[in-house]
Amino acid sequence: MEDTQTILIADSGSTKADWCLLHGGLPHYYRTSGISPYLLTENRIREILQTELVAHLPRGVHVSHIYFYGTGCAAHHHQQLMHKLLSEFFPAAKTEVHTDLVGAARAACGQSAGVVAILGTGSGLCYYEQGQIVKYRPGLGYILGDEGSGTYLGKKVLQYYLYEIFDEELREAFYEKYHETRDAILDKVYRQLTPNTYLASFSRFLSEHRGHYMVENILEDGLNDFFFYHVFKYKESWTCPVHFVGGVAWAYQDVLQEICILNELQIGRILHKPIEGLVVYHQAGILQS
């Protein structure tokens, strides 16, 4: 590729998507609602692309390459759907659709080998080397899995509140913040759209009450579950750096560091958002081509 070409890069979770337009060698950043072909209808994805992205791009810019990294893109038919929808708006662009795990790995590792964990609304893990995912441990989604994720931690917060495990201090703080009744919570979890993002929203309660022993127990148990079910299953976790990407990883990096030290793991990069690392990765690709 030549540096005169314009590249559109996306990193999309369930809650939000970060975009970067590389135009004239300069990055221009945008944010939209999260786009998951697993959770959203074709029309809803089309609406997000039109109203939240395309309408805000500079006029007259012709995108030559698109790299979309997103949750819900593991299945081939979901990749095809995203390719089709992106091509509707950018018909001349060469489009690639990858999982969010590929995006996290490229952002954290570049061309180096490493174990890469996503800890955001959902969670996932892979072993990456030479620009490719070599091993991938598929998760079970927010109902059966997503250990250590915002959804997983938020679910624990609700359990502690609804089962009245929280002490009086935390119960009052929860109600003061959310004013949610039991019936309203259960309705949103079991009857409304995107319950995973709703559950994940309660994980913020933990960051606001650090130091309370119940909060610290939830964090340690939830993140230890991720290590037990995923990180410890890879022998490479003891021979390569273990990188972490996502809002949960960023918010609770002190807990992750402590767990890594206790288990003699080499902690690598901790990234809040993959998008900036992906920009560096693809800029390097431009220079090498």
Number of C-alpha atoms within 10 A of each C-alpha: 12 10 15 12 15 20 26 21 24 26 28 27 23 22 19 15 21 20 22 21 22 22 18 11 14 11 17 13 16 15 15 17 17 21 26 22 23 15 16 16 12 14 10 13 20 18 12 15 18 13 11 15 15 13 10 10 13 11 8 6 10 15 20 17 19 21 21 23 27 27 24 21 24 17 12 10 12 16 20 15 16 24 17 14 16 21 15 11 14 17 14 12 18 15 20 16 22 20 19 23 27 20 26 30 32 27 24 30 23 21 15 15 22 24 29 32 26 28 25 27 29 26 28 27 26 23 23 26 17 13 14 15 18 11 13 17 14 14 16 12 16 21 11 9 19 25 27 28 27 30 30 29 28 25 22 20 25 20 13 18 18 14 9 12 14 18 11 10 9 19 15 13 14 18 12 10 9 10 11 12 11 11 9 10 15 13 12 14 17 10 10 10 12 15 17 22 21 20 23 23 17 21 23 15 18 20 15 11 14 13 11 12 10 18 21 16 12 19 22 17 16 19 23 18 16 22 20 11 13 21 24 14 11 16 11 17 22 16 13 19 19 26 23 27 26 23 19 26 24 17 16 16 15 11 16 21 16 14 17 16 12 9 12 11 20 15 20 17 14 23 21 17 19 25 24 19 19 24 22 14 18 18 17 12 13 16 10 9 8
